[in-house]
Amino acid sequence: MEEKKERALLVGLNITSTARKIDDIDINESMAELKELAKAAGAEVVGSLIQNRQSRDAAFYVGKGKVEEIKAYSDSLGATVVIFNDELSGAHIRNIEEVVGIKIIDRTTLILDIFAQRALSKEGKLQVELAQLNYRLPRLYGMGGQMSRTGAGIGTRGPGEQKLEIDKRNILNKAADIRRELREVKKIRETQRVQRLKSSIPIVALVGYTNAGKSTLLNELIKTHKDYDVEKEVMAKDMLFATLDVTLRKALLPNKKEFLVVDTVGFVSKLPHDLVEAFKATLEEVQYADLILHVIDATNSNYELQKSTTEKVLKELGADTKPTVLVYNKIDRLELDIYPKNHDDIVYISAKKGINMDKLIEIIQDNIMKNTYDVTLMLPYERGDIFSRLKNKYNIENFEYVENGITLDVNLEEEDYNIYIDYILEK
């Protein structure tokens, strides 16, 4: 039988004092995002409330009076869960739950729940579980009622399905076990990465806010490869966090040079700190990219804030100095007679409709081919070792056995150009 959808009432707190940060997302935008997150978790949103206050209430977060209003409103709507737009303390959750009488969860729990549903790889599942344990550890005392739940629904998936008898020591031991497993997985990933780096195939990383269209873009780029198969496409749905696990696929430039496309986990405002920390290991792939495509949803009115959110995470990863192209996606949804002009580091596309994809691929090729040299080499037969080395490293299709040796056309990286410069026939 299909699981019955939970009926969610959303609650937001709008801080009206000067304590509100300048770069905070607008409360209405944030609540709209919360609604999409709730839908992504499988809930039916039945109502929404916003409380304006100068500061957070120490006991009830939005104030005792507002909590009583939430109870009356949730009762009238038949809500089964109340979702707050911010991270709550264990005491806040306990106090509010005692008044309202139904399950109370916060934005962090909601995001963690979505990640628990969507993570497919072993590493992704371990990272989510570790983030959930880290989140719940300081809330053991305050979240007594919620921690004891063993039923289904938002906030109970993953390690949350375990009973309240999980005490602090057990959680710490479990977290230590997961960290050990993650270290083993990391070793395997590093071995695979070394092999990729040895192959010298350029890496293009897709980063950006969740639902900006990264997966759709990846699917379009890999269609350029001769070995393209529809089964290699990743899921691309119009929802937040449709895909979580890092994906690597091969694509082909117009000059027939291969490159790898890496699709990374998307970002969201107020992304839980534990989750950012947990997924930093996965996001390390960005550090090894030759080019970053920062994909931005051009239709989102808050895209500048989304852009800065992504840039902050890239800076934390030490990848903010990488060559980057801003890719404004979904321009087919904009009411424009003429699309904005493309530049070397900014391009306006629709991955879904194929608009300006040729221009984007041209920009990718220009960036990847920087500091490389198209040359013809003449290798003496006694230097077959060089020929073997270059064939293993580069995609060499044009070579010929002639009287004095082997001639081959190759695009050399700068380091190899300097090594084999004496064998160059045409520069």
Beta strands, then each sheet from edge to edge (+ up, - down):
strand 1: 7-15
strand 2: 44-53
strand 3: 81-84
strand 4: 103-106
strand 5: 203-208
strand 6: 247-252
strand 7: 258-263
strand 8: 291-297
strand 9: 324-329
strand 10: 346-348
strand 11: 372-379
strand 12: 399-402
strand 13: 405-413
strand 14: 424-426
sheet 1: 2+ 1+ 3+ 4+
sheet 2: 6+ 7- 5- 8- 9- 10-
sheet 3: 12+ 13- 11+ 14-
end
